[in-house]
Amino acid sequence: MPDIINTNPEDYLVVFTPSGIRGRFPKGTSLLKAARDLGVDIDSVCGGRGICGRCQIEPVVGDFPKFGVKSSSNSLSSLAANEKKYDERRGLRDGRRLSCHVTLQGDTVIDVPQSSQVHKQIIVKAAEDRVIEIDPAVRLHYVTVQEPDMHNPTGDFERLALALEQQWGLRDLECDLRILQKLQKELRKGEWAVTVAVHRDTRIMALWPGFHSDAYGIAVDVGSTTIAMHLCNLSTGQVMGSNGMMNPQIRYGEDLMSRVSYVMMNEGGEKVLTSAIRTGINQLLTELCEDTKIDPMNVLSAVFVGNPIMHHLLLGIDPTELGGAPFALASNSGMILWATEIDLCSNPDGRVYFLPCIAGHVGADTTAVILSEAPHLQEKVTLIVDIGTNAELVLGNNSRLLAASSPTGPAFEGAQIACGQRAAAGAIERVRIDLVTKQARYKVIGCDLWSNEEGFEDAIDGFGVTGICGSGIIEALAEMFLAGILSEDGVIKGDLVDQSQWIIAEGRTFAYVLREDPINPIRVYQTDVRAIQLAKAALFAGAKLLMDRFGVSEVERVLLTGAFGSHIDTKYAMILGMVPDCDLAEVSAIGNAAGIGARIALLNKQARSQAEELISKVEKVETAVEPDFQKYFVDAMALPHKSEPYTNLAKVVSLPEKTEPSNGADKNRRRTRRRRTASD
C-alpha cells in the first residue's frame, strides 16, 4: 500500500480507490487539488471550474479498517452552487460529485470511476478483449489569461503560455502561426478565457473562445481495394461512427502494380491517383461528420495506415521506385504532418500521423496489425496473414518477428474469377455441396436463407444472385474438392459429366454449375480454379519461407485479417491450403486488425513510439529473391498441398484420398497441347 503523504495528524486523511493512493490535507482542500498533489489520475478540461464535468468522483461511506478510515456523509462539503448548476445543465449521476468543488471536512474514501480517469482504459475489440489506455496526442485545456495592461507589455501568447504553465503545468509551449493570427481576437471574444488544443504537450494547434469540450480523431486504413475509417472521441475513445468505401483508384488498376504502371505510362499519373485517394478520404470524413453531427473543425487528429504504395500515393510521392527491385521506399519512418498537407477537410491545423512502413512491400498496415495483435508478446509461434491483392505476413513470438509480402493478386477478392464480384448484396458467400448429387446450396449477401430453403427466391427478389465473392469462391472450391469434383491438383473432373448435371463441358475443360439461370448462370470454371491455386500457392510459399527463416516446421497459431481475410471460414482456407497446417482451434479470423491498430495509435501516443521501436527490430524477408520460393510455390498448387500431410486438418475433415496427378481426360488434353505445340 502506498505510504501516506503528509502525516500531520491534525489534517484529514483521504484515500482514493481503486489506486489506494492516500494522503492528509487541511480542512477545506478540494478533492481535485488533493488528487493532483497525490498524482491520482482524475481528468479535467476546465481546470477545476465546474464546467466540463470530467472530474466526477463517488464518495464511499463506511468503516475501512484496512485504511484506518471511517468515511461518512459528513466527510465532504455539501453540494456547491456550481455542482447544482452542472446537475441542472447536464446531469450528475446519483451519488457522484464534482471533485473540483468538493472539499474535505473529515477522513474519507473516494472512488474514481473509470470514466473520470485521464488514462482510462477501453476495449478496442470483442475478440480477446484488447485493452488500451487512453492517452491521445491531442488534449484540450481550458484556461483564463491575465488581461494586458500598460505596466505589463508582455505579448498575448506569452501570457497564454504562462497561464497554461500555472494552471496546467505545461511548459515551453510553441504555437502554430495560424493560432497566432487569430489569438488576440479569440482571447477578447472569450473575455480572456479560452480552450486550447495542445499536441503532445508541446505545441498549441487549435484555439476556441470560452469553454470547448469536443475533440475527435479519425483512424483510417487505406487498402488497395477498400478504405475503412473510424471517427473517435479522443477523450473517451468511443467510436462515434465508422464508414468504408471502395478505393476510387480501382478505376486506374485492380492491383497495386497496375497502378504503378499507370503512373509510369501516364505523365502526372501519380497526381491523378493522389487526388483520387484524397477525394475518397474526404468524402468518407464528410459523410461521417454529417451522420454524427460533428463539426469537421473539431477533428484534430488522424492516423493513417496502408501498404507502401497507398502510403506513398496518399502523401503525394511517386511510387515508381516500388514497382521494381530493390523496392525502395521514399521513407519508412513514422511521420507527423499538418492536415492541410494532405488536403484533409478537418481542422486545418489538425495533426496527421503516418505509422512507419516495414519494407518496400510490407507497409504501415502491417505495422498496425502488429500493434493490434501484439505477436511479440506471445509465447506461441503465431502467423498473421493480411489477405489482399498483396498478402502481408508476420511470423513470430516474443523472441523475434519476421515479415514478408506475397503476390497473391486480386483473385481472392473476386477479381480474375469469371463470375466473381466484390462482396455486395447478391454475391454468393457460402457454399455447401451434396456428396452424392453434387448439387450446391448457397447463401448470398443480403439474405439469411440458404438457396434450398423455402422463400429464398422471394427474399432475393430485390437484387437476385449476381455472382460469387471471395469467401464464396474459397468455399466453392473447397467443397468441390471434398465432394470429389475437383482433383487434388486442381482439375475439374470431366469423367463426372455423365454422372451429374452440375458438371458440364466447357471447351477443352469443364465447369461446375453453382446456379442454373437462363440469364445469369453462376459457374466455376477451370480458369477460376487456376487463379485461386496461383494465389493460395503464393500465400503458402511466403509463409513457408518465414517458417524456414524462423526455424520451425509448424506454427502454433494462425490469424487471418484484412477486408477479405476476416470473412473467410478458416476451415475452408485450411482445406485449400492457403495457410500451413495448424490446430483449427488456433486458427481464427480477427477482423480488420490494421484498422484496430490505427485506432490504438490514434488514442495512445505512446503506442506510436512503441510501434516505431518495434518495427526497427522486425526482420524483413523478400520473397521475390528467395531461391526456395518457386519450389514451395509449385508444391503448394496441390490441394491442400503436394507433400505437407495436414494432419491437424485431417482430424476434423475427411479429406479425399491422394490420387494420381490428374485423370485420363486431363492427360489427353495435355498430349493434345504438346502435339499442337510441336506442329507449330
N, C-alpha and C positions, 0 to 999 in steps of 0.2 A: 504494500500500500504506500502511496506517495507520502513523503514527510509533510507535516503541517507547516505552511508558510506563515510566519508571524505567530509567535506563541504567546503574545500578550494576553493574559487571562481575562483582562477587562473587555477585550474585543469579542465579537460574536464569531462562532465557527460556522462556516458554510461548506457543505460537501456537494460537489457536482457529480452526478452519475450520468451515464454509465462509466465515465473515466475514473471516478474515485478520487479525483484531484480535490484537495481541500485547503483551506486557509482561514485565518482570523482577520476580521476587518471591523473598523469602528461602526457604531450605530449610525444608520443613515446612508451607508455606502450603497450605491446602486449595484444590482447583481451583474449588470453588463460590465461595469468597471472591475468588479471583483473577478469576473471570468477572464477579462483581458489581462489583469495583473497576474493571474494564475496560469495563463496560457490555455484556458479552456476554449474549445472550438465552438464559438457562437457566431452566427452570421449577422451581418448588418450592412445595409447600403446607406441608410440615412445618418449613421454615426451617432445614434442614441437620441434621436429627436422624436421618436414615436410615430414615424411616418410609414416606414417600409413594412413593419410587422414581421421581419425575418428573425428577430431575436427572441421569439416566444420560448418560454420555459414552463415547466409544470412543477409547482411546489408539492412536496411529498410530506404527508402528515403521518406521524407515528414515532415509536420508540426504536432507536437504532443503536443497540449496544456495540455493534461492530465499529461504529464511528464515534461512539460516546456522545450521541446527539439525541435529544428529544425534540422533534420538529413539530410545531403546532401551527394552527392557522394564524396565530398572533405573531409568528416569527417574521412576518413580512408586513410592509406598509399596506394600507388599504388601496383600493382601485384609484389610480390617479386620473386627473381630467383628460390627459392625452390618451390613456388607455380606454376610457369611456368613449372618447371621440373616435378612436380607431375601431372599437367594437361596433359603434353605430354605422360607421362608414363601410367597413369590410368584414366585420365579424370576428370575434375571438372564440375559439373552441372552448367548451366548458372546462374550467379548471386551469386554463392557460393564462399567463401574464406576459406583459412586455418587459423583458429584463432590464431595458434601459430606463424604465420608470418605476421599478420595484426596488425598495430599499430595505436593508437589513434592520430588523427590530428584535432579533433573537437568533439563537442557534437554529440552523435549518438544513434540510436536504433538498436539493434541486435536481430535477431530471431535465436533461437537454434532449429533446426529441430529435430524431434523425433529420427531420425537415428543417431544423434550425441550425444544423451544423454547417460550418463553412465547407469542410471537406467531407460532405455527406457521400455515402456510397449508394450506387444504384446497380440493378441487374440489367445488363445490356442485351441479354437474350435468355430465352427459356432453357434451351439445351445447356446443360452443365452449369447454369446459373453463374455466368461470368460476371463478377462484381468489380466495379471500378470506382475510384474516388473522384468526386467532382472537384476539379481544380483547373478551371479553364484559363487560357492565356489572356482573356479579356475580362476585366471586372469593373463594376460600377461603384463610384464613391460620391456620395452627396456631401457637399462642403459649403460652409459660409466663409466669405472672404472679407477681410477688412477693407473698408472703403478708402480711397486715396484722399490725401489732404495736402495742403501747401507745404506742411512741415515734413512730409514723408514722400519724396518724389519717386519712390520705388514703382517699377512698372507693374501693370495688372497681372502679367504672367508670373512675375516673381512673387507677388502676394498670393496668387493662387497656389503656387508651388509651396509657399510657406504654410498656408492653411492645410494643404494635403499632408505636409510633414507633421504638423502639430496635431491634426485630428485623425490621421490615419497611419502615421509612421512611414510614409512614402518619401524617400529622399532622392535627391539628384535627378529629378524628373526632367525629361526633354519633352518637346511639343512639336506636333506636325504644323507645317506652315499654314494649312487651311484652318486650323484651330486658332492660330494667332490672328488670322484675318477676320475672324468673327468673334473673338474672345470678348472684346470690350462691349459690343452690343448685347451679347448674351448675358454678361455679368449684370449689366444695368437692367436688362429685361427681367432677369430673375431677382432683382433687388439684392444683389450680391450673394445670392445662394444659387449654386449650380450643381449639376451632376456631371461628372466626367467619367469617361471610359479610359482605363489605363491598360496598356498592353504590356504583359509580363513585368508589371510593377516598375516599368522604366520610362514609358512614353505615353503622353496623353494623346489619344487618337479620335476622340469624339467628345462633344460637349452639348449640354442642354440647359436652358434656364430653369431654375427651380428643381423640384424632385422628379426624377425619371427612373423607372424600375425595370424597363423592358430591354433585355439584351438577348439576342438569338444568334445562332450559327448554323451553318449547313455542312453536312458531311456528304461528299459526292464520290461515287465510284464510277469512273468513266471507262466503260468497257468498249471493245471494238464493235459489239452488237447492240448493247443497251447502256443507258445511263440511269443510275439509281441515285436519288437524292433524299436526304433526311434533314428536316428542319427541326432544330432542337433549342430548348430553353437552356441558356448557358448557366443559369443559377441552379436549376433543379435537375437538369439532364433529361427532362421529359421530351419525348419526340412529339412535336406539335403536329407534324404531318409528314408523309412520305409520298414520293411520286417517282415515276420512271417513264422512259420513252425509248424508242429505237434511236440509235445513234444516227443523226442525219447525214453522217459521212458515208453511210452504206451505199448511197447512190453513186459514189465515186469508187466503190470496190467493196466486195463482200468481206475480204480478209485484209489483214494488215499489209501484206506485201503488195497487194494490188493497189492500195492507197499510196504506198511509197512509189510504185510505178507511175501512178497518176502524177505525183509531184515531179518525178524525173522527166516525164514526157510532156508536161504542160508548164510553160513558164509562168511563175507565180502560183502554181498549183498548191503550194504549202499555205499560201494566204487564203485560198478558197476553202481548204479543209479546216484551217484555224477558225475562219469566220463561221463555218457551218457548226462546229462543235460549240463555240461560244454562244451562238444564237440559240442552240438547243438547250444549253445550260440555263441561259437567261429566261427562256420560255418556261422551263421547269420551275425556276425560282419564282417567277411572276405568278404562275398558277398556284404554287404552294402558299404564297403570301395572300393571294386573293381568297383561297379556300379557308385559311386560318385567320383571316382578318388581321394579319400582322404587317406593319409598315416595313417595307424593304430597307428603309433607313435605320431600322433597329437591328438589322442583320449585320453584325460587327465582326464576325469571324467565319472562316471557311477552311475546310480541309479537303484536298483533292488527292485521289489515288487513281492509278491506271497503269496500263502496260507502257513500256518505254515510248512507243510510237504515239499513243494517245497523250502521254505526258509531254512529249516534245511539241506536238501539234497544238495542244491547249496553250502552251507557253509561247507559241509563235515561232518555234525553232524548226528549221528544215530537217526532216527525219531521214534524208537521203543516206547519211552515213550508217544508219541502222539497217539499210537494205542489203548490205553485204559485209563479209568478214573484213575486219575484226569486230564489226557491230559496235562501233564506238559511240558512247553517249556524249552529248554536249556537257552534261553534268549529271552525276548520280547522287549529289548531296541533297539533303533536305533544304528547303529554301522558304523564306518569308517574303511576300510581296504585298503591295497595296492592291485593293480590289480593282482600282482603275487600270492597273497594269494588264489585267486580262479582260477588261471591259465588263466586269461583273456589275449587274444592276442592283447592287446592295448599297450600303453606306459607302461612299467613295473612299473614305479613309479606313474602311474595314481591312483587317489583315487576312491574307490568304496564305495557308501553309501547304506545301507540297511535301509529302513523305518521300524519303530517299528511294531511288531505284537500286537494284542489286547488281544487274548486269545488262548487257545490250538487249537481251530478250526476256529478262526477268525484272519486272517493274515494281513500282510503288504499290501496286495492288497486292503483290506477293508479300511485301513488307507489312502491309496492313493485315494480311492473313496471319502472318507470324505473330503480330501484335495481338490479334484476336484469339488465336488458338494456343499460343504460348507453348509450342512443342519443346522449346528449350528448358521448360520447367518440368517436363515429363520424364519418367524413367523408361516407359515403353518406347520402342523404336516406332515412330509414327511417320506415315506417308500422307502428306496432304496434296491433293490434286485439284487444282483450279481448272476446270474443264471449259475451254472455249475454243475459238478458232486457233489459238496458240496456247496449248496447255502449259501451265506452270506448275512445277512440282517442288515440294520441300520434303526432305527426309532427315530425320534425326531425333535426338532426345536431349537430355541435359548435359551430354558430353560434347556434342558437336552438331552443327546443322549444315546441310548441303542443299543447294538449289539449282534448278535447271529448267529449261523450257523444251517443249517437244512440238514439232509442227503437225498438229492433228488436222488442221484445215477446218472448214465450216460444216462438214458432213454431220457432226453430232447435233448441230443446231437446225437441221432440216435442209440446209443448202446441199447441192450436188445430189439430192435424192429426187427421183423422178416425180413422186407425188409429195415431196417434202414441203414444209412450210414452217413459219415461225409459230411459236406457241400462242394460239389465239382461239377464240370460240370456233368450234367445228373441227379442230385438229384432233386426230386420234392420238391419245396419250397413254392408254393402257391396252394391252393385248393379251388374250389367252386363246390357245389353240387346242381343240379336242384331239387327243392322241389317236383316236380311231378314225373319225370322219375327216380330220384335218381342217375342219371349218373353224374360222376365228370368230370370237366375240370380242368386243372392244368398247372402250369408253372414250368419249370426246370431251374436250374442254368446254365447259358451259352446261354440262348435263351430268347428273349423278347416276343415271341408269346405264346398265350395260346394254349393248345392242340387241341382245336376245330377250330383253325384258319387255313386258307389255307397256306400251306407252312411249317407247323410245322414239319412234318416228315422229310422234306428235310433239315430244319435248324438244326435238331439234329442228322443228319446222321453221323457226326464225332464221337459222343460219346453216343448217344441213351438215353434212360431213364433207369437209373441204380438202383434207389432206392428212398428212401424218407429220407430227413434230418430232423433235429429237428423242424424247423419252419413249415415244411410241415406236420409233424405228428400232431402238435398242431392244425393247420388249418383243417386238415382232420377230426380229432375227433370233433372239434367244429362244423364244417359243418354237420357232421353225426348227431350230437345232434339236431341242428336246423332243419335238414331235417326229423327228426323222425326215423332215422335209429338206433340211439343209445338212450337207455333209460337214465333217469337221474341218475340211479345207475350204469351206465356204461355197460349195456348189449346190445350186437348187437342183434336186434330183429329178431328172427328166423321166426316169422309169416309173414315176408315180402318176404320170399323166393319165394312164388308163385306169388308175385306182381311185382318183379323186378329181372332182370337177374344179377344185380350188388350185390345182397346179396346171398351168397351161403353157403351151409352146409360144415362144416369143422370138421369132427369127431363128438364130442358131443356138439360142439359150432358152431358158424357161423363166416363168414368173409365178409368183404366188398371189392369189386374189384375196385381199383383205375384205373388200366390199364390192359386190357386184352392183353396178349402177350404169344404166344406159348413157347417162350424160357425163358423169364424173366417177368412173371406176377407180378404186384405190388399190394399187398393186405394188408388190415388192419385186423389183427386177434384179437380175444378176449384177447389173452395174451398181445398184444400190448396195448390194452386199459387199462388193469390192470396195466401194467408197468407205463404208464403215470399217471393213477389215484394215484398210490402209491407215485410217485414223486411230483405231484402237491399237494397232501394232506399233505405231509411233509412240503412243502413250505408254504402253508397256515397256518398250525399249528404253525410253527415258527413265522410267522408274528402275529398271534393271541396272542401268549404268550407275545410278545413285547408290543402289544397294551394293554394287561391286566396290564403289569408292568408299562406302561406309564400312564394308567388311562384314555384311550379313547376307544370309541366303533367304531369309524371310522377314516380313515385317509383322509387328505385333498389333498394329492399329492403322486403319485407313480412313481418312476423312475426305469426302467429296464436297467440293464447294463450287461457287460460281453460279451464274444465272441458269445454266443448264445442269451442272452437277448437282445442284440442290434438289432437282426434281426427278433424278434417276432413282429407280428402285435398285438398291445396292446389290440385291441378289442377281438381278439380270445383268448388271455391269460385270459382276464376277463370272457369270456364265459365259459371257462373250470374251472374257479375259482382258478386259480393259485395264485392270489393276492386278498386281500379284496376289496369289492365294493368301487368304487370311481367314481367321475365325470370323464368320459372318456377324457374330455378336459384337465384334470390334470394328465393323465397317458401318459407317453412317454418313448420311448427307446432312450437312451442317448449315445450309442456307448461304446467304451472301456474307461470307466471313470478311471479305475485303471491305464491304460497307460497314460492318461492325467495327473493324479495325480503324476505319476513318472516323467513326463516332468516338471511339476511345481517344484518339489523338485530338479530336475537337474538344472533348470535355476534360482532358487531363494533359496539361502542358508537359508534365514530367514524362509521360508516355512517349512524347516526341523524342526527347533526349535518349530515352531507353532504346527506342527503335533505331536511332542513328548509331548508337554504340553497338547494338546487337547486330545490325546489318554489316557492320565493318568486319565482323567475325564469321559471317556466313561464307562457306566455301562454294565457289561457283563452278559448275560443270558445264562445259559447252558441248552439247550432244553432237553438233554438226561435225566436230573434228575427232570424236572418239572412234577408234578403229573397230570396236565391237558393236557399234550401233546397228550396222547393216545386218550382222548375224542375228542379233536379238530381234530386229525388226522382222526378218524373214520367218523366224521360228514363231513369232507372235501372230502371224497371219492366220494360223490354225485356231479352231475353236475348242476349248478356250485357249489351248496352247499346244504346240507340236510336241514338246518334251516335258514341260512342267506338269506334275501329276495332279495338282489342285486337290489335294487330299482333304483339306478343310471343306471345300465346296462339295465334294463327293459325299460327305457325311449328311448333308441336308438336301441334296438334289440328286436324282437318279440321272446321271449323265449317260449318253449313248456310248456303247462300246466303240473303242477305236477301230477304224476300218482302213482299207487301202486308201492311198492318197486321193483317189477320185473314182467315180463309177465309169463303166464302159462307155457310156454316151459321151462323157467328157473327154475320154481318151481318143475316141473317134474324132471329136471336134478339134483336138489338138493336132492329130495327124493331118486333118484337112488343112489346118493353118500352115503346118510345115510344108505340105505339098505345094500350097499356093505360094508360099514364100520362095520355094525352090524354083518354081516355074517363072516367077518374076525375074 
